[in-house]
Amino acid sequence: MINRELIRLKVVQLSYAYYQNGSNKLDSAEKELFFSMSKAYDLYLYMLELMVDITRMAERAYMTASQRAARLGEEDTPSARFINNQFIAQLRVNHQLNDFVENQKKTWADDEEFVRRLFKRITESDIYQEWMQETKAPTYDEDRELWRRIYKNIIVEDEELDQLLEEKSLYWNDDRFIVDTFVLKSIKRFEKKNGANQELLPEYRDEEDKEFARRLFRASLLGTDHYRMLISHSLLNWDLERVAFMDLIILQTALAEMLTFPQIPLTVTINEYVDIAKYYSTPRSGSYINGMLDAIARRLIEEGKLKKTLPQMENPSEETQQ
């Protein structure tokens, strides 16, 4: 689950914190990096568990409504269509998810009021209303698709959830936009035949990605002077100290990747850090980072210091002068 997109973001964030805190302990900073990434994986599992807890809330509402109907002698009994969801039944017994809940003691039990309000939002949605009006028994695929739609259109958009997660962990608010994509991917990957053994996404795809994080972080911090010299030489009538600090960290990390990982194409590196700049720095940072990285890369290639290629630009950026 922790892919290179998330790794790059975490390296930038932890590099920024490293300098802001005035730290010079690289080993401690590296431990913090990996702890931060483990928290992102916790959030992934925690969000899967949220769907189970919403269903538990729905079951309680169903029982209350059923008891009321029986007490009043009403002929129409509540529908169990929502709580009998086959996808949720499978998720509920998933071995990996249950191990996480048992080992980490992370549940939504302390946030019952939030879960109740979120369930209410779901029941008021068109998605839920249309679902409950159907009379034909749903297939497993239809049950799974229901929760994909609920997660994408209701849970992802819930602002109260953002605030709640930020209170629980300093890391989680920044991680959510990536973690949500992996929860949605996991929902689509579920297959009925796999039962409780359905594999969730692994914490790391492989050891190579974990090593990528370690090497990128160390290269970025240990090569600071060299990378900032390269940046300074590309500034036209502009002092290095006037560059936004987050932009400087993004440029530094991108250059570390360019020069440390020869197998990664330049266009991939530049595009990834431009995206980070758009979300985490100033409004103009995306185009600025793009222009700076392109200019530095071309100069290094011309000097024979970088054995990579870049496509010819039709309109070279002037953003390096800002």
C-alpha positions in Angstrom: 0.0 0.0 0.0 2.8 2.4 0.8 3.8 3.1 -2.8 6.4 5.5 -4.1 4.0 8.4 -4.4 3.4 8.2 -0.6 7.1 7.6 0.1 8.1 10.7 -1.8 5.5 12.8 0.1 6.7 11.4 3.4 10.4 12.0 2.6 9.5 15.7 1.8 7.4 16.1 5.0 10.0 14.5 7.3 12.9 16.4 5.6 11.0 19.6 6.2 10.5 18.6 9.9 14.2 17.6 10.2 15.3 21.2 9.3 12.5 23.0 11.2 13.4 21.1 14.4 17.1 21.9 14.1 17.8 18.2 14.3 21.1 16.6 13.3 20.4 13.0 14.2 19.8 11.3 10.9 19.1 7.9 12.5 16.3 9.3 14.6 14.9 11.2 11.7 14.9 7.9 9.6 13.0 6.1 12.4 10.4 8.9 12.4 10.1 8.5 8.6 9.3 4.8 8.9 7.0 5.4 11.8 5.1 7.9 9.8 4.6 5.4 7.0 3.5 2.7 9.4 0.8 5.2 10.6 -0.4 5.6 7.1 -0.9 1.8 6.9 -2.7 1.9 10.2 -5.1 4.5 8.7 -5.8 2.3 5.7 -6.9 -0.6 8.0 -8.7 1.8 10.3 -10.8 3.1 7.4 -11.7 -0.5 6.4 -12.8 -1.1 9.9 -15.0 2.0 9.8 -17.3 0.3 7.2 -17.8 -2.6 9.6 -18.6 -0.3 12.5 -21.1 1.6 10.4 -22.8 -1.7 9.7 -22.8 -2.5 13.4 -24.6 0.8 14.0 -27.1 -0.1 11.2 -27.7 -3.4 13.0 -28.5 -1.7 16.2 -30.9 0.7 14.4 -32.5 -2.3 12.7 -33.0 -4.2 16.0 -34.5 -1.1 17.7 -36.9 -0.6 14.7 -37.8 -4.3 14.7 -38.6 -4.3 18.4 -40.7 -1.2 18.1 -42.7 -2.7 15.2 -43.3 -5.9 17.2 -44.3 -3.9 20.3 -46.8 -1.8 18.3 -48.1 -4.8 16.3 -47.1 -3.2 13.0 -47.3 -5.5 9.9 -44.5 -3.8 8.0 -41.1 -4.8 9.5 -37.8 -3.0 8.8 -35.7 -4.2 5.8 -32.5 -6.0 6.6 -31.2 -5.4 3.0 -28.5 -3.0 4.1 -27.1 -5.0 7.1 -27.1 -8.3 5.2 -24.4 -7.0 2.8 -22.2 -9.9 1.7 -19.1 -7.7 1.1 -19.3 -6.3 4.7 -19.9 -9.9 6.1 -16.6 -10.9 4.4 -14.7 -7.9 5.5 -15.9 -8.4 9.0 -14.2 -11.8 9.3 -11.1 -10.8 7.4 -8.1 -12.3 9.2 -5.7 -9.4 8.5 -8.2 -6.8 9.6 -9.1 -8.6 12.8 -5.5 -9.1 13.6 -5.0 -5.3 13.3 -7.9 -4.6 15.6 -6.7 -7.1 18.1 -3.1 -6.1 18.1 -3.4 -2.3 17.7 -6.6 -2.0 19.8 -7.9 0.5 17.2 -11.6 0.6 17.0 -14.3 3.2 16.5 -15.9 2.4 19.9 -14.8 5.7 21.4 -16.4 7.6 18.5 -19.9 6.2 18.6 -21.5 9.5 18.2 -19.5 10.2 15.0 -20.3 6.8 13.6 -24.0 7.4 14.3 -24.0 10.7 12.5 -22.1 9.3 9.6 -24.6 6.4 9.4 -27.4 9.0 9.4 -25.8 10.8 6.5 -25.6 7.5 4.6 -29.3 6.7 5.2 -30.3 10.2 4.0 -28.3 9.8 0.7 -29.8 8.9 -2.6 -27.5 6.0 -2.8 -29.0 4.4 0.3 -32.6 5.3 -0.5 -32.4 3.8 -4.0 -30.8 0.7 -2.6 -33.4 0.1 0.0 -36.2 0.5 -2.5 -35.0 -2.5 -4.5 -36.8 -5.7 -3.9 -34.6 -8.2 -5.8 -31.9 -9.9 -3.7 -28.5 -8.3 -4.5 -25.5 -10.2 -5.8 -22.2 -10.1 -4.1 -20.8 -7.8 -6.7 -23.8 -5.4 -6.2 -23.3 -5.5 -2.4 -19.6 -4.6 -2.9 -20.4 -1.9 -5.4 -22.8 -0.3 -2.9 -20.0 0.2 -0.4 -17.6 1.4 -3.0 -20.1 4.2 -3.9 -20.8 4.9 -0.2 -17.1 5.2 0.5 -16.3 7.3 -2.5 -19.3 9.7 -2.4 -20.0 10.0 1.3 -17.1 8.9 3.5 -14.4 10.5 1.4 -16.3 13.8 1.4 -17.0 13.8 5.1 -15.4 16.9 6.7 -16.1 15.9 10.2 -14.1 12.7 9.6 -11.1 14.9 8.5 -11.2 16.7 11.8 -11.6 13.5 13.9 -8.6 11.8 12.2 -6.5 14.9 12.7 -7.2 14.8 16.4 -6.2 11.2 16.6 -2.9 11.5 14.7 -0.8 14.3 13.4 0.0 12.2 10.4 -3.5 11.1 9.3 -4.9 14.3 7.9 -2.1 14.5 5.3 -2.3 10.8 4.5 -6.1 10.6 3.9 -6.2 11.6 0.2 -3.8 8.8 -0.7 -5.2 6.2 1.8 -8.7 6.7 0.5 -7.6 5.7 -3.0 -6.2 2.4 -1.6 -9.3 1.7 0.4 -11.4 2.0 -2.8 -8.9 -0.2 -4.6 -9.2 -2.8 -1.9 -13.0 -2.8 -2.1 -12.8 -3.5 -5.9 -10.2 -6.4 -5.3 -12.5 -8.3 -2.9 -13.8 -11.6 -4.3 -16.4 -13.7 -2.6 -14.5 -17.0 -3.1 -11.6 -15.7 -0.9 -13.7 -15.5 2.2 -11.9 -14.5 5.4 -8.5 -15.1 3.7 -9.0 -12.2 1.2 -5.6 -10.5 1.0 -5.6 -6.8 1.9 -2.9 -4.6 0.4 0.5 -5.2 2.0 2.3 -2.5 3.9 5.0 -2.4 1.2 4.8 -3.9 -2.2 8.3 -5.3 -1.7 11.6 -4.7 0.1 12.8 -2.6 -2.9 10.2 0.1 -2.1 11.2 0.2 1.6 14.9 0.5 0.5 13.9 3.3 -1.9 12.5 5.3 1.1 15.6 4.8 3.1 18.0 5.7 0.3 16.0 8.7 -0.9 15.7 10.2 2.6 19.4 9.8 3.4 20.5 11.0 0.0 18.3 14.1 0.3 19.7 15.0 3.8 23.3 14.0 3.2 23.6 15.8 -0.1 22.1 19.0 1.0 25.1 21.3 0.2 25.5 19.8 -3.3 21.7 20.0 -4.2 21.4 23.6 -2.9 24.5 24.6 -5.0 22.8 23.2 -8.1 19.6 25.1 -7.2 21.5 28.3 -6.6 23.3 28.1 -9.9 19.9 28.0 -11.7 18.5 31.0 -10.0 18.6 34.1 -12.2 18.9 37.3 -10.2 17.5 35.6 -7.2 18.9 34.7 -3.8 18.6 31.1 -2.6 17.3 32.3 0.8 14.3 33.9 -0.9 13.1 30.6 -2.3 10.1 29.3 -0.2 11.5 26.8 2.2 9.0 24.0 1.2 10.0 24.6 -2.4 13.6 24.2 -1.5 12.9 20.9 0.3 10.9 19.6 -2.7 13.7 20.6 -5.1 16.3 19.0 -2.9 14.5 15.7 -2.6 13.7 15.7 -6.3 17.4 16.2 -7.1 18.4 13.5 -4.7 16.1 11.1 -6.6 17.4 12.3 -10.0 21.0 11.6 -9.1 20.6 8.6 -6.9 18.2 6.4 -8.9 19.4 6.1 -12.5 16.6 3.7 -13.4 13.8 6.3 -12.7 13.0 8.4 -15.8 13.4 12.2 -15.3 9.8 12.9 -16.4 8.5 10.6 -13.7 10.6 12.3 -11.0 9.7 15.8 -12.1 6.0 15.1 -12.4 5.8 13.5 -9.0 7.4 16.5 -7.2 5.4 19.0 -9.2 2.3 17.3 -7.9 3.6 17.5 -4.3 4.4 21.2 -4.7 0.8 21.8 -6.0 -0.7 20.4 -2.8 1.8 21.4 -0.1 3.5 24.7 -1.1 2.4 28.0 -2.7 -0.1 28.4 -5.6 2.8 29.0 -8.1 5.0 26.3 -6.7 4.0 23.6 -9.2 5.1 25.5 -12.3 8.2 26.9 -10.4 9.4 23.4 -9.4 8.8 22.1 -12.9 10.9 24.9 -14.5 13.7 24.6 -12.0 14.0 20.8 -12.2 13.9 20.9 -16.0 16.6 23.6 -16.1 18.9 21.8 -13.7 18.4 18.4 -15.3 19.2 19.8 -18.8 22.3 21.5 -17.5 23.5 18.3 -15.8 22.9 16.3 -18.9 24.8 18.8 -21.1 27.7 18.6 -18.6 27.7 14.8 -18.7 26.8 14.6 -15.0 23.5 13.0 -15.5 22.9 10.0 -17.8 19.2 10.5 -18.5 17.1 12.1 -21.1 14.4 14.7 -21.2 12.0 15.6 -24.1 12.7 18.9 -25.9 10.5 21.6 -24.4 8.5 23.7 -26.9 8.2 26.7 -24.5 11.0 26.7 -21.9 9.7 27.9 -18.5 10.7 31.2 -17.1 9.6 30.2 -13.6 13.1 29.8 -12.4 13.4 33.6 -12.2 10.6 34.0 -9.7 
